[in-house]
Amino acid sequence: MADVLVTYHSQSGNTRKLAESVAEGVRDAPNSRARLKEAFNTHASDIRECDAVVFCSPEYFGYMSGAIKDLFDRTYEELKDDPRSVRKPYCIVVSAGNDGSGAVRQIERLCKGYRFRKVQDPIICRAKVTGEILAKCRELGATLAEGISLGIF
Ligand SMILES: Cc1cc2nc3c(=O)[nH]c(=O)nc-3n(C[C@H](O)[C@H](O)[C@H](O)COP(=O)(O)O)c2cc1C
């Protein structure tokens, strides 16, 4: 059984669409459960109890969104030495107007601090959310869930 947390923040809906596709991909995989949660409603226990996390953030001012940063701020002390969270597989999905690299870099930096383990390359959606990028997100979710079920991640 793969239990994947997909946590996201979105103001105008782009990141939400990407996160929903990741969650659909997780559900495509056998014996898998996706929990799609807004970052402000995501807690340390959600991260501790899942098998993998997908952080989905818009890029704002060259950084992750404040809500995703808030999630890190609220959970770091509780999780940094928790054996159930150390080495937790994670992936990143970013929605950006034209860049996205700053958000990815900063999320990766914080995930290093948690000692999470990156298991797939980040997906950056620039400008329009296309069917192609949604398919990539769905594939990411399915790959992640299958990899966990098979013990690869
Ligand atoms: C306050 C603000 C700051 C932004 N800063 C950036 C930025 O630094 N780089 C970038 O590529 N896009 C930037 N954008 C564009 C958003 O990343 C883009 O529209 C994204 O798809 C929004 O995601 P959402 O619909 O999930 O809120 C910014 C948008 C807003 C509202």
The ligand as an SDF file (V2000), in Angstrom:
LIG
                    3D

 31 33  0  0  0  0  0  0  0  0999 V2000
    2.5960   37.6110   -6.1060 C   0  0  0  0  0  0  0  0  0  0  0  0
    3.0650   36.8490   -7.2930 C   0  0  0  0  0  0  0  0  0  0  0  0
    4.4100   36.6950   -7.5290 C   0  0  0  0  0  0  0  0  0  0  0  0
    4.8630   35.9440   -8.6320 C   0  0  0  0  0  0  0  0  0  0  0  0
    6.1950   35.7820   -8.8160 N   0  0  0  0  0  0  0  0  0  0  0  0
    6.6310   35.0050   -9.8500 C   0  0  0  0  0  0  0  0  0  0  0  0
    8.0300   34.7420  -10.0070 C   0  0  0  0  0  0  0  0  0  0  0  0
    8.8620   35.1880   -9.2350 O   0  0  0  0  0  0  0  0  0  0  0  0
    8.4160   33.9750  -11.0520 N   0  0  0  0  0  0  0  0  0  0  0  0
    7.5130   33.4400  -11.9430 C   0  0  0  0  0  0  0  0  0  0  0  0
    7.9320   32.7550  -12.8760 O   0  0  0  0  0  0  0  0  0  0  0  0
    6.1890   33.6660  -11.7960 N   0  0  0  0  0  0  0  0  0  0  0  0
    5.7260   34.4210  -10.7750 C   0  0  0  0  0  0  0  0  0  0  0  0
    4.3730   34.6170  -10.5950 N   0  0  0  0  0  0  0  0  0  0  0  0
    3.4370   33.9230  -11.4710 C   0  0  0  0  0  0  0  0  0  0  0  0
    2.8880   32.6580  -10.7900 C   0  0  0  0  0  0  0  0  0  0  0  0
    3.9530   31.8180  -10.3590 O   0  0  0  0  0  0  0  0  0  0  0  0
    2.0030   31.8550  -11.7380 C   0  0  0  0  0  0  0  0  0  0  0  0
    0.9500   32.6660  -12.1760 O   0  0  0  0  0  0  0  0  0  0  0  0
    1.4640   30.5990  -11.0860 C   0  0  0  0  0  0  0  0  0  0  0  0
    0.9260   29.7750  -12.0850 O   0  0  0  0  0  0  0  0  0  0  0  0
    0.4270   30.9050  -10.0410 C   0  0  0  0  0  0  0  0  0  0  0  0
   -0.0180   29.7030   -9.4830 O   0  0  0  0  0  0  0  0  0  0  0  0
   -1.4620   29.5740   -8.8100 P   0  0  0  0  0  0  0  0  0  0  0  0
   -2.4990   29.7330   -9.9080 O   0  0  0  0  0  0  0  0  0  0  0  0
   -1.4810   28.1760   -8.2660 O   0  0  0  0  0  0  0  0  0  0  0  0
   -1.5800   30.6080   -7.7470 O   0  0  0  0  0  0  0  0  0  0  0  0
    3.9140   35.3570   -9.5180 C   0  0  0  0  0  0  0  0  0  0  0  0
    2.5470   35.5620   -9.2700 C   0  0  0  0  0  0  0  0  0  0  0  0
    2.1280   36.2580   -8.1670 C   0  0  0  0  0  0  0  0  0  0  0  0
    0.6440   36.4060   -7.8940 C   0  0  0  0  0  0  0  0  0  0  0  0
  1  2  1  0
  2  3  1  0
  2 30  2  0
  3  4  2  0
  4  5  1  0
  4 28  1  0
  5  6  2  0
  6  7  1  0
  6 13  1  0
  7  8  2  0
  7  9  1  0
  9 10  1  0
 10 11  2  0
 10 12  1  0
 12 13  2  0
 13 14  1  0
 14 15  1  0
 14 28  1  0
 15 16  1  0
 16 17  1  0
 16 18  1  0
 18 19  1  0
 18 20  1  0
 20 21  1  0
 20 22  1  0
 22 23  1  0
 23 24  1  0
 24 25  2  0
 24 26  1  0
 24 27  1  0
 28 29  2  0
 29 30  1  0
 30 31  1  0
M  END
$$$$
